[in-house]
Amino acid sequence: MKPKEQITIAIDGHSACGKSTTAKAVAKKMGFTYIDSGAMYRAVTLQMIRNQIDLNNLSDVEDILQQTDITFRYNSVNQENEIYLNGINVENEIRSTYVANLVSDVSALLPVRKAMVRLQQKIARTSEKGVVMDGRDIGTVVLPDADFKFFMTADAKVRAARRQKELEEKGVYISIEDVLKNLSDRDKKDSSRKESPLRKADDAINIDTSNLTFEDQVNIIIKAIAEK
């Protein structure tokens, strides 16, 4: 059970629609703990790649999960929580294209989802502050009793342009066609997978970010919470 005064905020939605940056800003403004569930699945994917795990062999998948430790640590320099895999900072490596291309396949595996959901719920439950968590199944599976739920989306071409810019800022150059294909493939896999598919919770507030500024996205959520 969460403390009575602790507020939980679930933000779900498609890739590259602004979930993580918005969730991070909302958490900072409210003084809450931000949990990037997508980064956790990326870290697991990186672990699978590093150990050359056959995703069709669930026994090997379960074995490597037993050897996988995922934590968040606060970086006082950039004032953000960064993700660590077995004690090593992998915040930048998990954003690579080779991880992005496989993360939906890894995320669809039942042992992976069970392990990550347990960890996400534990982090939320033990946090001393309110929690803002973003992902694809937060409002439906991880935190179904969240106090506030939001579902973010945007036009596919807008999302592709945003993702391409994000990658270029990190020195990664990919054609807009390839970025759009990657996002389209991920949308299809995330929405059609058997375990915890991407979908809007019935009680979630929908936010289309296609024509919104970053500040607009943050303010819509802050205002919705304040009004309650």
SULTA-V642306 format. One record per residue. N is the residue number from 1. RES is the residue in three letters. SS is DSSP state (A for helix, B for strand, O for the rest). D_FIRST is the distance of its C-alpha to the first C-alpha in Angstrom with 2 decimals. Layout:
n	res	ss	d_first
N	RES	SS	D_FIRST
N	RES	SS	D_FIRST
This chain:
n	res	ss	d_first
1	MET	O	0.00
2	LYS	O	3.79
3	PRO	O	6.58
4	LYS	O	8.50
5	GLU	O	11.40
6	GLN	O	10.21
7	ILE	O	11.97
8	THR	B	11.83
9	ILE	B	15.31
10	ALA	B	16.51
11	ILE	B	20.24
12	ASP	B	22.08
13	GLY	B	25.80
14	HIS	O	28.98
15	SER	O	30.36
16	ALA	O	32.20
17	CYS	O	31.14
18	GLY	O	29.64
19	LYS	A	25.91
20	SER	A	25.46
21	THR	A	27.77
22	THR	A	26.38
23	ALA	A	22.70
24	LYS	A	23.84
25	ALA	A	25.81
26	VAL	A	23.13
27	ALA	A	20.74
28	LYS	A	23.70
29	LYS	A	24.70
30	MET	A	21.32
31	GLY	O	20.68
32	PHE	O	17.60
33	THR	B	16.98
34	TYR	B	18.80
35	ILE	B	18.07
36	ASP	B	21.11
37	SER	A	20.15
38	GLY	A	23.82
39	ALA	A	24.93
40	MET	A	22.86
41	TYR	A	24.75
42	ARG	A	27.94
43	ALA	A	27.45
44	VAL	A	27.10
45	THR	A	30.18
46	LEU	A	32.06
47	GLN	A	31.30
48	MET	A	32.73
49	ILE	A	35.78
50	ARG	A	36.48
51	ASN	O	36.44
52	GLN	O	38.36
53	ILE	O	35.96
54	ASP	O	37.21
55	LEU	O	34.40
56	ASN	O	35.98
57	ASN	O	35.47
58	LEU	A	31.84
59	SER	A	32.49
60	ASP	A	33.44
61	VAL	A	30.48
62	GLU	A	28.08
63	ASP	A	30.15
64	ILE	A	30.01
65	LEU	A	26.25
66	GLN	A	26.15
67	GLN	O	28.28
68	THR	O	26.27
69	ASP	O	24.17
70	ILE	B	22.76
71	THR	B	21.62
72	PHE	B	21.87
73	ARG	B	23.98
74	TYR	B	24.94
75	ASN	B	28.65
76	SER	O	30.04
77	VAL	O	33.21
78	ASN	O	31.90
79	GLN	O	28.65
80	GLU	B	26.55
81	ASN	B	24.07
82	GLU	B	26.15
83	ILE	B	25.38
84	TYR	B	26.71
85	LEU	B	27.68
86	ASN	O	28.31
87	GLY	O	28.83
88	ILE	B	31.16
89	ASN	B	30.69
90	VAL	O	31.14
91	GLU	O	30.22
92	ASN	O	33.73
93	GLU	A	34.57
94	ILE	A	31.71
95	ARG	A	33.23
96	SER	O	36.50
97	THR	A	38.07
98	TYR	A	38.14
99	VAL	A	34.36
100	ALA	A	33.97
101	ASN	O	36.37
102	LEU	O	34.34
103	VAL	A	30.68
104	SER	A	30.43
105	ASP	A	31.92
106	VAL	A	29.56
107	SER	A	26.49
108	ALA	O	27.64
109	LEU	O	27.51
110	LEU	A	24.89
111	PRO	A	24.33
112	VAL	A	23.88
113	ARG	A	21.38
114	LYS	A	19.26
115	ALA	A	19.41
116	MET	A	18.69
117	VAL	A	15.77
118	ARG	A	14.09
119	LEU	A	15.07
120	GLN	A	14.07
121	GLN	A	10.46
122	LYS	A	10.54
123	ILE	A	12.33
124	ALA	A	10.10
125	ARG	A	6.95
126	THR	A	9.52
127	SER	O	11.55
128	GLU	O	12.67
129	LYS	O	13.80
130	GLY	O	13.13
131	VAL	B	13.58
132	VAL	B	16.50
133	MET	B	16.85
134	ASP	B	19.99
135	GLY	B	21.39
136	ARG	O	22.52
137	ASP	O	19.61
138	ILE	A	16.66
139	GLY	A	16.49
140	THR	A	17.44
141	VAL	A	15.79
142	VAL	A	13.56
143	LEU	O	11.54
144	PRO	O	12.84
145	ASP	O	10.62
146	ALA	O	11.77
147	ASP	O	13.19
148	PHE	B	16.52
149	LYS	B	18.29
150	PHE	B	21.76
151	PHE	B	24.26
152	MET	B	27.13
153	THR	B	30.50
154	ALA	O	34.12
155	ASP	O	37.60
156	ALA	A	38.16
157	LYS	A	41.16
158	VAL	A	39.37
159	ARG	A	36.53
160	ALA	A	39.15
161	ALA	A	40.99
162	ARG	A	37.88
163	ARG	A	37.02
164	GLN	A	40.68
165	LYS	A	40.79
166	GLU	A	37.63
167	LEU	A	39.26
168	GLU	A	42.59
169	GLU	A	41.06
170	LYS	O	40.05
171	GLY	O	43.55
172	VAL	O	42.90
173	TYR	O	45.38
174	ILE	O	44.88
175	SER	O	46.68
176	ILE	A	44.95
177	GLU	A	45.80
178	ASP	A	43.96
179	VAL	A	40.88
180	LEU	A	40.91
181	LYS	A	41.31
182	ASN	A	38.39
183	LEU	A	36.10
184	SER	A	37.52
185	ASP	A	36.99
186	ARG	A	33.38
187	ASP	A	32.73
188	LYS	A	34.33
189	LYS	A	32.49
190	ASP	A	29.05
191	SER	A	29.59
192	SER	A	31.27
193	ARG	O	29.32
194	LYS	O	27.98
195	GLU	O	24.54
196	SER	O	22.21
197	PRO	O	25.19
198	LEU	O	25.32
199	ARG	O	25.09
200	LYS	O	24.12
201	ALA	O	21.10
202	ASP	O	22.53
203	ASP	O	20.76
204	ALA	O	21.51
205	ILE	B	24.21
206	ASN	B	27.11
207	ILE	B	28.84
208	ASP	B	32.19
209	THR	O	33.05
210	SER	O	36.60
211	ASN	O	38.29
212	LEU	O	35.72
213	THR	O	35.96
214	PHE	A	33.10
215	GLU	A	32.85
216	ASP	A	32.76
217	GLN	A	29.78
218	VAL	A	27.76
219	ASN	A	28.95
220	ILE	A	28.13
221	ILE	A	24.43
222	ILE	A	24.46
223	LYS	A	26.43
224	ALA	A	24.20
225	ILE	A	21.17
226	ALA	A	23.44
227	GLU	A	24.81
228	LYS	O	21.53
